[in-house]
Amino acid sequence: MPELGTAPLEELASSVIEKAAHLKGLVRDPLREDLAELTRWMHCYYSNLIEGQQTHVFDIEAALRNDFSAEPKKRDLQSLALAHLDCQRWAAGYQGSPFASEFLCGLHKRFHQALPPSMRVATTGSGMTAPLEPGVLRSTDVRVGNHIGPPHELLPALLSHFRARYEATGFSRAAKIVAVGASHHRLAWIHPFRDGNGRVVRLFSDALIRNLGIDSGGLWSLSRGLSFQRTEYYARLGNADQERSSSSAEDGRGHLSERALREFCEFVLRVMLDQISFMEGLFALDTLADRIERYVFVESGLKEDAARVSLLLREALYRGEFPRGEAARITGAKERTGRAALSKAIELGLLKSPSPKTPVRLALPAKVLGTYFPSLFPPGR
């Protein structure tokens, strides 16, 4: 943990707490549950994009319907996305410590064992490949770019210290949020697995953010911000790998540069604030209602039913869900006309419900995302 000049970091962390709470209050259940699932898509998409692997959101949606491409490369990327989403859902239900070796190995195992054999490989610095053992700590030494990982014999001790250090009592809540960036770097520096460390580190940080209660009910993703600032992300990660400068008092007393770690923590906190602010603007109900209306009238292909369907979607947005029997009242139409508009909205995938008799809620198919949530994913992605 940074020990010098931490006041500005803790001020940023306090802003994260405040803004995350405000974002959570913008949306009510069950819509928040669906938006949290959409955020998992976003985390999956951008975390994989950081690694140079891009899966179209329509292909993710198709994979969830078990509709896989005949093209091998695209099919493998669909499998990658499914593995990532499954791992996120598993992590969301995990009750133990996110700092525990068991959890970190579980992330790696759950993710990689779901991949096809062609993707379950480790690549060495020289470009050679070898089978990757899901969930197993590396048994060889590694070098990634300029970073030489610590000797593999030290991994159990390092991971034990990693957990003890970040679970130490006495941290304020703000300090624990500063530790999101610090632990993100230190876990990447330890490099516990032969390959796949980047995704595991980001999944870990996602779990830690949720554990700290600043995920706004699952409504924002650190990985999106890191992807948009990928060059700076990697540069600051690399800077924090540097050894301490013995001539600088602000560089701490440890083996690695405290100044660079402090700068990385500040970078992560600013990315967090940026992403929370972005999602806050995206989920503001009045402007979201306007974008939903635009989709219905301009892009949905609806004609005479557009006005009534728009009213139904607006009701679902503001209330979270509503009973089917209220369709006529909401649309101001006769019973039969209201039911017809509701059926059309469900048929188009704009509303959904678990069964034909349960309340309906807003649906978020891939086709509406570009209009409902502009800039959430790159255009055409």
Secondary structure, DSSP 8 states (H G I E B T S, - for coil): ---SS-HHHHHHHHHHHHHHHHHHTT--TTHHHHHHHHHHHHHHHHHHHHTT----HHHHHHHHTT---SSHHHHHHHHHHHHHHHHHHHHHT--S-TTSHHHHHHHHHHHHTTS-GGG-EEE-TTS-EEE--TT---SS--EETTEE---GGGHHHHHHHHHHHHT-TT--HHHHHHHHHHHHHHHHHH--SSS-HHHHHHHHHHHHHHHTT-STTTT--HHHHHHHTHHHHHHHHHHTTSB--TT-GGG-SSSB-HHHHHHHHHHHHHHHHHHHHHHHHHH-HHHHHHHHHHIIIIIS--STTHHHHHHHHHHHHHHS-B-GGGHHHHHTS-HHHHHHHHHHHHHTTSEE-SSTTS-BEE---HHHHHHHSTTSS-TT-
